[in-house]
Amino acid sequence: MSRHAASSHVEENGYQKACDLLHECRTRVGFLASPTDNDNYRRIWSRDGVILSLAALLTGEPDLLEAARETLQTLARYQGPHGEIPSNVDPAAQRVSYGGTTGRVDACLWFVIGCGEYWKASGDREFIEKMVPVLEKIRFLLGAWEFNNRGLIYVPQAGDWADEYLHSGYVLYDQLLYLQALRTLRTVHQDLQGTSDHPLKERIAHLKHLIQANYWFHNGDGIPDDAYHEILYRKGREAESGCAGRYWMPFFSPTGYGYRFDAFANILASLLDVAEEEQSEAVDDFIYTITPKNLNLIPAFHPVIHPPDRDWTDLQMTFSYTFKNKPHEYHNGGLWPMLTGFYVADLARRGKDSLAQQYLAGIHQANALDSDGEPWSFPEFVHGSKFTPGGTRKQGWSAAAALIGHWAIKGKSLFRIDHD
């Protein structure tokens, strides 16, 4: 068998295995994060559920589309009194979680995005009309989370997908999802009201400008007009130690900026059309330097935090049940198929099909890893130096990554809601 034929066989097999796992995650009330009994993964999660739903919508398979719809409806049924969407829910046991020690801000954001994407893909007008009251409560809550009414939402530590990492404050990942959520809300209102414009248009433009002004340091520039805090910005840029012009800053807070590379945020900045072309190219170059040469997967955060580092003590205290963030594991330098799937979608969107194929091959290679004698383990992450499977096996969004990458290379857009 030629190398090309072998590669095609692996991709075809990887795609089918990923589809099979998505079906295995499917229940009558929506997508489980994983069909395994590990921890509380056998629940309907907002973040995982929407990412699985995005992949399901790309396949066009009726059963998977129905599971996407049920996922969103289940989450909506358990909306909290202030508008909050559950982090996860087990309807059978009537167990609902809105987060751990803090709530999950991105649960609401992914939910709004998921509703819009399902509606656009399915044309299910009845669904979106029934969701409007739910979406409006979320819209009000998100505005309250801005606290100072200046456009950016404030995220407590452990308040998003990096729930056991050291990010807090004005986290870039959440601002990008907020931007896309507002775009979704604008599109819903414009369609249902039959108008060509909406007051959210100005807020969306302002938020996009805030992101561009506050999270990318340019060498030698003055202070941007929209700097959230002029002194904080100036001190942040002075202390950035070579990050300027290479990638987007992960967060800032009243105590200063964070500087570790946040893969999800940097990928979304390009995928959601916030980054300029030269910024996306610079991020591509940086990702290349931190991608293992024998496995094309992207680490969640870089560099790795080791015991001598000053952040190690704080990191060890940041966990829900057991400490997961050992060096090169979980968020601390673990390699994630899910993140890589979003990167493949962005590369394909920008016409970089050859590079996209390489990273898609890395996803299949990771998903096929053997665990306890079972191939195709679909690990949550891969160890950053040993390249062994880590975290929960049969992770639904690792399968979703393979489907997202597959359809992106075939020309299907991951997001149907316009970015302008």
Secondary structure as UniProt FT lines:
FT   HELIX           3..25
FT   STRAND          26..27
FT   TURN            28..29
FT   STRAND          30..32
FT   TURN            39..40
FT   STRAND          44..45
FT   HELIX           46..59
FT   HELIX           62..77
FT   TURN            81..82
FT   STRAND          88..90
FT   TURN            91..94
FT   STRAND          95..97
FT   HELIX           105..122
FT   HELIX           125..144
FT   TURN            145..146
FT   TURN            157..158
FT   TURN            163..164
FT   STRAND          169..171
FT   HELIX           172..193
FT   HELIX           200..214
FT   TURN            219..220
FT   TURN            225..226
FT   HELIX           230..238
FT   TURN            241..242
FT   TURN            244..246
FT   STRAND          251..253
FT   TURN            254..255
FT   STRAND          256..257
FT   STRAND          261..262
FT   HELIX           263..271
FT   TURN            272..273
FT   HELIX           277..290
FT   TURN            293..294
FT   STRAND          298..299
FT   STRAND          301..302
FT   TURN            307..308
FT   TURN            310..311
FT   HELIX           312..316
FT   TURN            327..328
FT   TURN            330..331
FT   STRAND          332..333
FT   STRAND          335..336
FT   HELIX           337..349
FT   TURN            350..351
FT   HELIX           353..367
FT   TURN            372..373
FT   STRAND          381..382
FT   TURN            384..386
FT   STRAND          389..390
FT   HELIX           396..409
FT   TURN            410..411
//
